[in-house]
């Protein structure tokens, strides 16, 4: 069973502002990550996990019981750290 990806409104706003080919690539990668999230994520400060997609980074929470990946922060690599 796949995980469901939920976006924080601010992260979703940035995703929607990207050119179509970049946002499509990010969504395809997230579809792949939803199948096996712990294969692609890295631990980050606190309870966050980091996902690298090209020059973009996502910081997310993963709820294994509810099978939900909550994208909290999404931005370019140089602005996220």
Secondary structure, 3 states (H helix, E strand, C coil): CCCEEEECHHHHHHHHHCCHHHHHHHHHHHHHHHHCHHHHCEECCCCCEEEEECCEEEEEEEECCCCEEEEEEEEEHHHHC
